[in-house]
Amino acid sequence: MIYLFYGQDAERRLKERRAFVERQTKKYPGLTIFRFSADDYSPARLEETLVGQTLFGQPLVVILDHLLTVESRLISANLPTMV
């Protein structure tokens, strides 16, 4: 399942995300949380995290923080070669 927290009110968005993680932690005591930010994101690391999980494995939350920022940087850096 995918949950998306978005909006211009960063404080509210963060509050909702924290509440979600807290609820999931209570529901699944063995929950594993991975966080990827724009600064430390790599597609290979994300794939490794997701593929390494089995269907009936430990519950998992993956937080992707400001991931579109990474995509914007990649596009900006490669724009001259795309033209």
N, C-alpha and C positions, 0 to 999 in steps of 0.2 A: 504494500500500500504506500502511496506517496501523499505526503502532506506538504502543502506549499504555504508559507507565511510570507506575505508580501504587502506592500503599501508604502506610502510616503512617511507615515508616522513610525520612525525607527524605534522609538521607545515602546510603543504599543506592540509592534511586531516582535521585539525581543521578549517582552513580557509574555506574550502568547506562546512563543516558542519554549520559553522556560517552563511555563505551566504544562505544556504538552509533554516535555521531557520528564517532568516530575510525575505526571500521571502514568506515563509508560514505565518509569522506574518502579513505581509502586505496584503496577500490574504485573511486571516481569522483573523479579528481583535479580535475575542473572543477565540483565540487559547490558549489551556492549554499545558504547557510544563512540563513533568516529566523527571527527570534525575536520573539514577541509575548508580553508579560507582562500581568498584570492592570492595570498602570498605563498602558500605551500601546496597548492593544487597541482596534481599531475594526473593525466588520464590513466597512466599505467597503475599508479597507486590506488586510484578509485576502482579501477577494474579488478585489481587484486583483492581489494576489500569486499567487493560485491560477489565476485566469482567464488571466493573462498567459503562462502556461506552455503550450507546445505538446506534443503527444504525444511527439515525438522531440526535444524541446528538452534543455537542460542539466538534469542531475539536480538535485533540489531537496529540501531538508529544511526543514520548517516546524515550529518548536518553539512550542507554546502552553503558556505557564507560568502556572499558577494561573488558568486561564480561568474555572473555575466561580466563582471569587471575583467576577469581573465580573458574571456572571449573577445571583449572589446580591445584589449591590449594585443592579442594575437592578430586580430584583423588589422589594427593600425600598423603593427610592425610589418605585416606582409602585404599591405595595400599596394605598394609600388610594384610588386611582382605579380599582382592580380590583374593589373590593367593591361 
